[in-house]
């Protein structure tokens, strides 16, 4: 009788372990999902950065429309510095504009700093389901 109980317990433990491992394996291979896009820009850009900022602003305005608009958090460094500073520190930004893709736990998925390529943004939106 004791041997039967031991075998039953071992089967239960192994089954639980196998189910747990299969769940981890399937979720481990899943691509992270885009939850938020933070765009930090400068309304008072000057000199050579003006063209870069204007191009990035235009790209963000064209890309984040309709349902994608809900993903976007736009921060102007020149008018709302306190909102921008935590992102600048966290992601070690040394240049603006910056486009930051984050998952649901605020982990970095992808980032573009300075010149932002339309093709790169489109590819990352597709990759992360945005």
C-alpha positions in Angstrom: 0.0 0.0 0.0 2.8 2.4 0.9 4.6 1.7 -2.4 1.3 2.5 -4.3 1.0 5.9 -2.5 4.7 6.7 -3.2 4.2 5.9 -6.9 1.1 8.0 -7.1 2.8 11.0 -5.4 5.8 10.7 -7.8 3.5 10.7 -10.9 1.7 13.8 -9.5 4.9 15.6 -8.9 6.3 14.7 -12.4 3.1 15.7 -14.1 3.1 19.0 -12.3 6.7 19.7 -13.2 6.1 18.8 -16.9 3.0 21.0 -17.1 4.9 23.8 -15.5 7.9 23.4 -17.8 5.8 23.3 -20.9 4.0 26.5 -19.9 7.3 28.2 -19.3 8.7 27.1 -22.6 5.7 28.3 -24.6 5.6 31.7 -22.9 9.4 32.0 -23.1 9.4 31.8 -26.9 6.7 34.5 -27.2 7.6 37.9 -28.5 7.0 40.7 -25.9 4.0 42.9 -26.6 4.2 46.6 -27.1 2.3 48.5 -24.4 3.5 52.1 -24.6 5.6 54.3 -26.9 7.2 57.3 -25.3 8.3 60.0 -27.6 10.5 62.8 -26.2 10.9 65.8 -28.4 12.1 69.4 -28.2 9.9 72.2 -29.3 12.8 74.7 -29.0 15.4 72.7 -31.0 18.0 74.9 -32.6 20.8 74.6 -35.1 21.5 71.2 -36.7 19.0 69.4 -34.4 16.0 71.3 -35.8 15.7 69.2 -39.0 16.1 66.0 -37.1 13.4 66.9 -34.6 11.0 68.2 -37.3 11.4 64.9 -39.3 10.8 62.8 -36.2 7.8 64.9 -35.2 6.3 64.4 -38.7 7.0 60.6 -38.6 5.4 60.2 -35.1 2.4 62.3 -36.2 1.9 60.1 -39.3 2.5 56.8 -37.6 0.6 57.1 -34.4 -2.9 57.8 -35.6 -6.2 55.9 -35.0 -5.8 53.0 -32.5 -2.0 53.5 -32.3 -2.6 57.0 -30.8 -3.5 55.3 -27.5 0.0 53.8 -27.3 1.8 57.1 -27.6 3.0 59.3 -24.7 4.5 62.5 -26.1 6.7 64.6 -23.9 8.2 67.9 -24.9 11.5 68.3 -23.0 11.4 72.1 -23.3 7.9 72.5 -21.8 7.7 69.4 -19.5 11.2 68.6 -18.4 10.1 66.9 -15.1 8.2 64.3 -17.2 11.2 63.7 -19.5 14.0 63.4 -16.9 13.0 60.0 -15.6 13.1 58.5 -19.1 16.4 60.3 -19.9 18.0 58.8 -16.8 16.5 55.3 -17.1 17.5 54.9 -20.8 20.7 57.0 -20.7 19.5 59.4 -23.4 22.2 61.9 -24.6 20.3 63.1 -27.6 16.7 64.0 -28.5 14.3 63.2 -30.1 13.9 59.7 -28.7 11.3 57.1 -29.4 11.1 54.4 -26.7 9.0 51.2 -27.1 8.1 49.6 -23.8 6.3 46.4 -22.8 3.6 46.1 -20.1 6.2 46.0 -17.3 8.0 49.2 -18.7 10.9 47.1 -20.0 12.7 48.5 -23.0 11.8 46.6 -26.3 13.4 49.0 -28.7 14.6 52.6 -28.9 15.5 55.1 -31.6 17.5 58.2 -30.7 18.2 61.2 -33.0 17.2 60.4 -36.5 14.3 58.0 -36.6 13.8 55.8 -39.8 10.3 55.2 -40.9 11.1 51.6 -41.9 12.6 50.8 -38.5 9.5 52.1 -36.7 7.2 50.2 -39.0 9.2 47.0 -38.6 9.2 47.3 -34.8 5.5 48.0 -34.7 4.9 44.8 -36.7 7.3 42.8 -34.5 5.9 43.9 -31.2 2.2 44.0 -32.3 1.7 47.7 -32.3 
